[in-house]
Amino acid sequence: EPLLNKDLWEMIALAKRHRIDTMVSTNLNALAEGAEDRLVTSGLDRLVLSIDGLTQQTYEKYRVGGDYAKVLANLERIVAARRRLASRTPWIVWQFLVFKHNEHEIDSVRETALKLGVDEVGITPANMPFKPGIRENWLPTRREYSLYDPETFPDSPPWHWEKAQGQAQVDVQVYAKKEARAACPWPWTGITVNPDGAVSPCCSVEESEYDFGDFFAGSFRDLWNGPLYVKARDHILRYASHRADTIPGSKHACERCFSIGRARFQLPRTWL
């Protein structure tokens, strides 16, 4: 949660001095007193709010421990500060991840958000883990808001099946609702640096065993052009052109990834 970082405003200001566009994604439960003004004056370009419900009941199903009323109050503080300071930034985005328990609220999200002063609403299908109960309790019934086909959604990761059956490869894309293979922008346009300096392949990879290196251990150029990044780019290009498949047993996160093309950036057109 970036708003817990006491150095956030200085980090944003530093990026802006180097003409780097900035975006912060937050659940907005922890906005300190007076932080709304600093958020606006820091120069932040884009503020993404993760709000996946329109009532406390639907909101806390996924955002466990979150306070929906507090989030709305904090949002109103930011909008008021932006207006009072006569600033056009940050551009405020309400991101709504779609699940079975909140899909009935989709049609009301835009109206609610715009009334509160939000600039953009993103209705986003959620990535789901392959676990028992996910299909019954979490997958949306509205197919246009789901990445998965409920009839083929597995209750355990396909690579577990691969190990049990002794197969070399499994094309796990058959379990996802994807009409065509997409390329992933991460190895060319983004980098995930964790608080300890470890570099993850993308924002979806949490396991340290798949890290690409240490951001502070050497030069960025050497890291960016190192063997792990080169291998990631090669695999993704071959995968997107159907010259390679997912390799569940690989020790390289991108080769074993079943979500290639889904963990994408929310880039404003002005950034392109």
N, C-alpha and C positions, 0 to 999 in steps of 0.2 A: 504494500500500500504506500504509494509515493508521498502522501500527505503526512506520513509519520516521520519523514526524513527532514530533520531540522535544517539541512543544507539545501533543500530543494530549490528555494528561490535564487540562491547564489549559483546553483548549477544551471538553472534556466538562463540567468543573466549572462553567465560565461558563454553558453552556447550562442546566445543572441549576438554577443560581441564578435563572434566568429561567423556570423551570418548563417547560423544553423537553425532551421525551423524546428520547433519543439512541440511535442504532444505529451500529455499526461492522461493516463487512464486510472480512474479512481472509483471506489464504491461510495465515496463522499460521506462516510460515517464519522470521519475524524477531521473536521475543519475547525482549527483553533480560532479563538477570538481574534478578530482583526485580520485573519488570514485571507479573507476574500479580497481585501484591498491589495495585499501583496501578490496575490494570484494574478490580479489584473495588471498591476504595474510592473510585474516581472518581465512582461513581454511574451508570455506563453501564447502560442499560436492556436492550439487546439486542445480542448478539454473534453475527454470522453467519460461519460458517467455510466457506470454499470448498474442499471436499475431494471431488474427482471420481474417486475410485478407492479400492480396498481393498488394492491391492498397489502397490509402487513402479512396476512396469511400466505398469499402467493409469493410475495417478495422473500420472506424468510425461509421458504422451502429450499431454495438454492443458496441464498445469501444468509447462511445460518448465523444468528446473533446480530444481524443487521436491524436497524431501526428505520422503517420506511418514513415515518413522520419527520425524523431528524434529517434524513436525506433531502426531503422536499424543502424543509426549512433552510438547509444549507444551500440548496440550489437557488432559492429565492434571494439569499444574501449575496451570492455571486452575481446574479442577474442585476440586482439593485446596485451593486458596486460598479459593475461595468457601465451601467447607465449613468450613475452619478459622476464617474470619472471620464465620461464621454469617450469611451474606448470601443473600438470595433472588435477587439480581441479580449479573451480567447473566444474562438468559435466553439459553441457548446453543442455536443452531440449526446443524445440519450441513446445508449445501446441496450437493446432488449433481446436477451437470449431466449429462444423459444423452447419450451418444454411442454409436456402434456398438461401440467397443472396450471399453466398460464396462457396457453394458446387462445383461450376464449377472450383474452384481454387485448389481443393484437389490434383489433379494429379501433380500440379506444386510446391506444398509446399516443398516436400522433396528435390527437386533439388535446389530450392532457399536457403533453410536452410543449406544444406551441403556446398554449395558454400561459405556461410558466415562463416563457421567454427563451426556450430552447431553439437553436437554429436548425438542427438536423436530427432526424430519428433513424436509427439503424435497427431493422428487424433482422436478427441474425440467427440462422440455424446453429445449434450447439453441437460441438464434438462430444461424443459419448464414449465412456469406457465399456469394454466388452465384459460385463459382469451380470450375474443373475439378478433379475428384478428390474434391470434398466428398461428392457423392452416394454414390460407391463406398466411401469410407474413413471417413466420419464420420456419415452419417445412420443413426439407429437402425432396426433392422428391426421392432421392436415399435411399431406405429403409435400406441398410446396414449401413447407417450413421445416423439413427434416432432411438430413443428409443420408438417411438410412432407409432401407427397405425393411419394414418390421417382420416380413415373412421369412427373411433370411438372416436377420440380426442374431449373431451368436451370443451365447451366455458366457463364453470364455474366449480369450484372445486366440486367434487362428494359429499363432506360432506355437501355442501349447499343443494344438492338434498336430502340427508339423513335427514336433519332437516325438510325440507318441507314435506317429505313423511312419517316422523315419524318412519323410519326404525332404527333398532338397529345397524346394521352393513352393510357396503357395501364393497365388494371385489373390490377395485379400481384398482387392477392389471389388470382387463380386459381391461382397457383403455391404457395399456402400451404394447409395443411389447416385451414381455418377454416369452421365451420358457420354462423357468424353474425358480423357486424361488431361489434366492441367499441369502446367509447370509451376514450380514454387519460386517466388521472388527472393526468398531469404538469402541464399548464398551469394547473391549479386548486389542486393540493395539494403540489407539490414544485418545488425549484429546484436546479440543479446549478451550483455555483460552483467553478471550477478554481483551481489554486494561484496563477495570475496575476491572478485576479479576473474573468476572462472567464466569462460565464454561458451555458451550453449549454442547449438546449431540454430535454434529458433525459440520463440516464446512458448512453444508447446512441449519442449523437452526439459524434464525436471531432473533426470537421473545424472549424477556427476560422472558416471562411467562413460557417458557419451560426449563429454566436453571436448571442444576443439582446441583448447589451450588456456593459457593464463594471459589476460590482457596486459598485465604489468610486468611480465617476464621478459619481454623483448619488444621489438618494433612491431607496430601494427601492420606494416607492409609484409613482414615475414609471416605473421599469423594469417593475414587475409589471403596470401598466395601460397600458404602451406599445403601439405599433402591432404589434410582432412577436408579443407575447403575445396580444393581441386577435385577430389573424389566426389564430394557432394554435388558439385556443378555437373560433372560428367554423368553421374547416375541420373540426376533429374532430367537432363536433356535427353538421355536415352530412354528413360521411362516415359516421358511425354510423347515421344515419337514411336512408342511401342517396340523399342529395341531392347528393353529391359523390364523386368518385373520386380515386385517387392521381394526382398530376401529376408524372411523372418529371423533367420539365425545369424544374420550379420552383426558384427560388433560396431558397425557404423550406423548412426541413428538415421541418416537419410536413406540408406539402402533398405532398412527394415521398416521404414515409415509407411503406415497405411493411410495417412492423411495428406499426402502430397497434393499441394494446390489448394488446401482448405484453410490453413492458418495464414491468411493473407493480411496485408497492410490495409489500413483505412487511410489512404492518401488523398488529400484534397486535390482537386484538379490544378490548383495553383502551384502544387509541388511538382507536377509532372512536366 
